[in-house]
């Protein structure tokens, strides 16, 4: 079921293939997904860098 099916006064089966509003909504969703992916990728790399730095510090207690 298309999300616009219940709210669009111009809805007809298959109309989403030519509908300007639907294409604009899809473009908006695509941009939002791309921005979220970039955000997650940036912070994943940042956290991985910090984890590598802590691992390299080798924070084990010294043996006596």
C-alpha positions as CSV (number, residue, x, y, z in Angstrom):
1,X,0.0,0.0,0.0
2,X,1.3,3.4,-0.9
3,X,1.4,6.0,1.9
4,X,-0.5,8.5,-0.3
5,X,-3.3,6.1,-1.1
6,X,-5.5,7.2,1.7
7,X,-4.7,10.9,1.7
8,X,-4.3,11.9,-2.0
9,X,-7.5,13.1,-3.7
10,X,-6.1,12.2,-7.1
11,X,-5.1,8.6,-6.3
12,X,-5.7,6.0,-8.9
13,X,-4.0,2.6,-9.2
14,X,-0.6,3.0,-10.8
15,X,-0.6,6.8,-10.6
16,X,2.6,6.9,-8.5
17,X,4.6,6.2,-11.6
18,X,3.8,9.6,-13.1
19,X,2.9,11.6,-10.0
20,X,5.1,14.7,-9.3
21,X,4.3,14.7,-5.6
22,X,5.3,11.0,-5.3
23,X,8.5,11.6,-7.1
24,X,9.3,14.6,-4.9
25,X,8.6,12.5,-1.8
26,X,10.8,9.7,-3.1
27,X,13.7,12.1,-3.8
28,X,13.3,13.6,-0.3
29,X,13.4,10.1,1.3
30,X,16.5,9.2,-0.8
31,X,18.3,12.3,0.3
32,X,17.4,11.7,3.9
33,X,18.7,8.1,3.7
34,X,21.9,9.3,2.1
35,X,22.5,11.9,4.8
36,X,21.8,9.3,7.5
37,X,24.2,6.9,5.9
38,X,26.9,9.6,5.7
39,X,26.3,10.5,9.3
40,X,26.6,6.9,10.5
41,X,29.7,6.3,8.4
42,X,31.5,9.3,9.8
43,X,30.8,8.4,13.4
44,X,31.6,4.8,12.8
45,X,35.0,5.8,11.5
46,X,35.5,8.2,14.4
47,X,34.7,5.6,17.0
48,X,36.9,3.0,15.3
49,X,39.8,5.4,15.4
50,X,39.3,6.1,19.2
51,X,39.0,2.4,19.8
52,X,42.3,1.7,18.0
53,X,44.0,4.5,20.0
54,X,42.9,3.0,23.3
55,X,43.9,-0.4,22.2
56,X,47.3,0.9,21.1
57,X,47.8,2.5,24.5
58,X,47.7,-1.0,26.0
59,X,46.2,0.0,29.4
60,X,47.0,-3.2,31.3
61,X,48.4,-2.8,34.8
62,X,52.2,-3.4,35.0
63,X,53.4,-6.6,36.6
64,X,55.7,-6.2,39.6
